[in-house]
Amino acid sequence: MKLHLLGATLLGSFSTLVACASPSAVVARPTPGLASGDTSNGADNFYTSDQVTVEKVTFKNQYKMEVIGNLFVPKGLNRDSKTPAIVVGHPMGAVKEQSANLYATKMAEQGFVTLSLDLSFWGESAGQPRNVVAPDIYAEDFSAAVDFLRAQSFVDKDRVGAIGICGSGSFVISAAKIDPRIKALATVSMYDMGAANRNGLRHSVTLEQRKKFIEAAALQRDVEFAGGETKYTSGTPETLNDQSTATDREFYDFYRTARGHHPNTTTHPTLSSNTRFMNFYPFTDIETISPRPLLFIAGENAHSREFSDEAYRLAGEPKELVIVPGAGHVDLYDRVDLIPFEKLTTFFRTNLK
């Protein structure tokens, strides 16, 4: 087992596509008119690279739902060779333009073919009603992305990995447990969305509080079945006040400012579906992923660090836990002076060779 305390590092029309592809993806840019947010430590969520081409692609999961992604390919790639590829998943409630595109671009600069995707019910991907919680379908989306990548003539079918950021860290673990085609996986600022909803951070939610939430969600189903208004829960607060917590402020600074805001999401899941996370146990049987390697990356000061610590404890070998000094949870969404891209590059080059 390895435990590293890592210092900050900084790295500096496809005819073979088997799904629908647009000539180019629309480049996301900061939303005008919003406060800038804290852009220290190189925060660059909307980073683009002249070393990479990007195309919007569409493919279907096994539920025949359309999943929308951005395919990033290193410029000058030898199309007659077989290149390793990586799927990148966005934070829970976010969209591919938030964090996932950044990671996909940076890893494509290092020579990987990468694919960011909108999970079903979010962003541009299919699914009604919008913002539904469906962890099994989220995991299926990762496997569908692997389907897509393995069908590309320039991708090596036996060298496909995955990165899950925040909630997607738990979804990609869920996918990898039953999809051995994912040969190596890394999580960043991972949330176990099951434990977070059952128990809260640091087990701060009591059983009685959990039961009240479950009851409220169940009663909301009656309202919606009768045609009533959909209600939403959790996610990033829309405003801050004197009672706002440090975690509220951390998420707000990314999602509600020009630093990371994107109009395709509110981050709020539906109340009536959010209880599905209560039945979501991504770390159960996590050891069965072995001997495929796992890399867990978390900020030293992240409020979510407990989930990476627990996953690392339960996982089989080979595994590695990297703690980024001075970093919080959201810092690893976009602060390129803190995100250990060099470590991610080494991990995937070593394990997708």
N, C-alpha and C positions, 0 to 999 in steps of 0.2 A: 504494500500500500504506500501511496505517496501523498504528502501534504506539503504544498508549496505556498509561501507567502510571496506573491509576485509583485514586483515594482511596476510602475506605469510604463507602458510601451506604446510606441506610435509607428505605424508603417505608412511611413510616408502616406434580311429577308431570307428565312431559313427554309429551303425546299424540303429538308428532311423532317420537319415538324409533322407529327401525326395528328395534332389537334389544331384547331383554328388559331391562327396567329395574326395580329395586326402588324402593319409595317414597323411601328415603333410604339413603345409605351409612352404615355404622357408623363413627363417629368414633374413630380410633385414639388411645389415650392411653398415657402412659408406663407401663411394666410395674412394678407395685409390688414392693417388697422388694429392688430392685437399688440399687447405689451410684448416686448422682446423675450422675456424670460431670462433665466440665468444661463448664459452661453459660455461660461468659464470651462476650462479644461478641454477646449476644442469641441464643444457641443456642435454637432453638424448633422442633424437628423436627415436633412435633405441633400446630403452629399451625392454628387455625381462624378463620374470619371471619364476622361477621354481615352482611357485604356480599355474600356468595356462597351459593348453594344447591349442594348436592352430591348426586348420585345414583350408585348402583352400576349399571353397565351391562355387558351381555354381548354379544359379537359374535364372529364366526368369522373366522379367517384362511383363506388359500387351501388349507390342509391340513385344513380343516374342524375345527380345534381351537378350543375355546372360549377366548376371551381375556376376562379380567375387568378392568374399569377403573372409575375414578371420573370422572364428568362434572361439571365445575364451571361454573356459569353465573352471571354477575353478576345480583344481584337487580335487578328493575325493567327487565331487558332488553326492548327492543321486539322482540317475536317476529315482527313483520311486516317487520323489517329484516334485512339480511344482515351478520353479524358475523364478523370474522376469528377463527380458531381455532388452537390450538397443542397438539400432542401432547407429553407429557413422559415420558421414560423414566428409570427408577431405576438406581442403581449396580449393577454386576455382582454377582450373588449376593444382592442386596437384594430388597425388595418395594416396591410403590407407596407404602406408608405410610412409607417411609424416603426422605426428601428429595424424591421426585417429587410427593407431595401438597402439600408446602410450596410448591414452585415453582408448581404448578398453581393453588393458592389465591392466591398473591401476584399472579400474572399475570391471574387472573380479576378480582381487585380493580381492575385497570387497564383492564377492559372487554373482555378476550378470553374467548371460550369455550375451556375447556381440558380436556384428557383425560389423566389419568395411567393407566398400565396396568401390570399384572403381565406380564412376559415369559413366554412358554410355558415350562413345566416349573418355574416358580417361583410362589410365593404362591398366589393363588386360581385362576390360569389352568390350563388342561388341560396334559397331557403326562406320560407315564410312561416310565421311572421318573423320580422327582422329581430335581431339581437337575442335569438333563442339560445339557451344553454343546452348543448347536446354533446357531451364529452366523447361519446363513442363515435359520433360522426366527425368530430374534430380529429380524432386519431385516424379515422378512415381517410380523411383528406390528406394526411401525411403519406399514407400508403398509396393513395391515388397519384400524388406528386411523384412518388418513386416509380409508379407505373409509367408516367409520362416521361421521366428522365431516361428510364431504361429503354424506351422505344426510340430514342434519338440515336442516329447512326454514329455520332461523334462522342457519345457517352459510353464509358465502360460499364456494362451492366453489373459487374462484380465489384465496382468501387463507388458506391453511393452512400453518402452519410447524411446527417441531419443536425441542425441547430435549432433548439427551442428556446425562445426568450420569454421570461416571466411564465405566464400560464401555459404557453406552448411547450415549456420544458416538461411539464407533467403529461401533456398530450403526446409528445413524441416518445416519451418513455412507454406510455400505454401502447402506442403503435409498435414500437420496437419489440415488445414482449411477444408479439404474434406475427411479426414481419422480419424474418431473418435477412431479408434483402438490405435492410439498413445495417451497414457494416460497422459504422462507428457513429456515436452521437455525443453531442455536447449540449449542455444547458447553461444558460446565463441568467442570473437573477431569478432562478426558478421559484415559482409558486406551485406547491401542491394544492391545486384548486379544491380537491376534496377535503383535505384537512383544514385548509383555511376557512372553508364554509362550515364544516362541522364544529370546529374547535376555536376558530379565531387565531390570531397571532398569539403565540406563547400560551395557548390553551386558555384564553381569556373569556371564551363564551361558555356559559353554563348549559347543562342539559335542559334546564327549564327555558332558557332563552332560545335554544335551538328548537325546542318543541313549539314555542310561540311563533317563530319564524315559519316553520313548516305549516302550521295551522293557517297563518295569514296567506301563504302562497296557495294552499289548497282551496281556501275560500275565494281567492282571486280567480281560480279556474272557473268557479260557478259564474262569476261576473262576466268573464270573457266568453264562456259558452253561451250565455244569454245575449251576447252581442254588445256587452259593455266595454268600457274603455280599458285598454291595455295599460298596466302599470309597470314601472321599471324600478330597479333597485341597485344599490351599491355603485360601483364605478367611481369615477372622479367627480368631486363636488363641482357644481357650476359656479359657486362663489365661495369666498373665504370670509370668516368672521373671527371674533375673539375666541370662539370655542374650537376652531379648526386645529386638528392635530398636526404634528410634524409630518406624518405620512400623508395627510390630506394636502398639505402644502407642497410636498415633494411631487406628488402626481399632478397637482394643479399646474405647477411650473412647467411641466412638459406638455400636458394635453390641452391646457386652456390658454397657452401663449403661442406666439409665433415660433417658438423653439421647436414645438412638435405637433401643434394642432393640425388636424385634417378634417375637412367637412364631412367625410364619409362615415364618421362614427361619433356617437355620444359617449361611448364606453359603458353605457348602462344596459345590463341584460334585463330580460323580462322577469318580473317577480315570480310569476307562476311557473317558470321553467328553472329558475335558479336552484331550486331544491334538488335537481338532478345531481348536482355536485355532492350532495350528501351520500350518494351511492357510488362515488368515484374514488377508487383506491389505487392510484397509479403505482405506488411503491410495493404493493403486494406482488410477490414473485419477481421483483426487479432483478434478483440474483440470477434468474433464468436467461437474462440477456447475455451473460458471460458465456463464452470468452470474448464476445465483441466488446471493445473498449468503450468506457464512459468517461467523460470529462465534465466536471461540475465547476462552474465559475460563479463566484459570489463576491459582493463587496464586503469589506471588513465590517462596515457599519450598517449593512443592509438590514432593514426590518424583517426581510424574508430569509435571512441567512439560515434560519433553523431548518428550512426545507432542503437546502443543498446539503447541510450537515447530516440530516437524517437519511437522505437518499444515498449519500456516500457511505454511511455506516452500513446500510442494508445491501448495497450492490455487491456483486461478485467481482472477482479480478478479471482483467486489469481495470483499474479505476484510478482516478486522480481528482483531487480537490484543489482548486486554485483560489486563493483569497486575495483580492485586490486591495492593497492598503488604502485607507482613507475614503473608499468608495461606498456610496449608499446603493439602494436598489435601482432607482431610476438613472443614476449616473451611468450605469452600464447599458442604457438604452442608446445613448448617442454621444457620450463624451469620448471622442476618439483618442484623447491623451491618456485616458484611463483604461479603455477597453483593451484587453490583451490579444489583439489580432495576431501578433507574432506567435503567441502560444497556440491559438486556434490553427494557424497555418501549419505549425510543426506537428500538432496532434493529427490533423487530417492527412498531411503528407506522409506521416509515418504509418498511419493505420488504413489508408486507402491506396497503398502502394501495390 
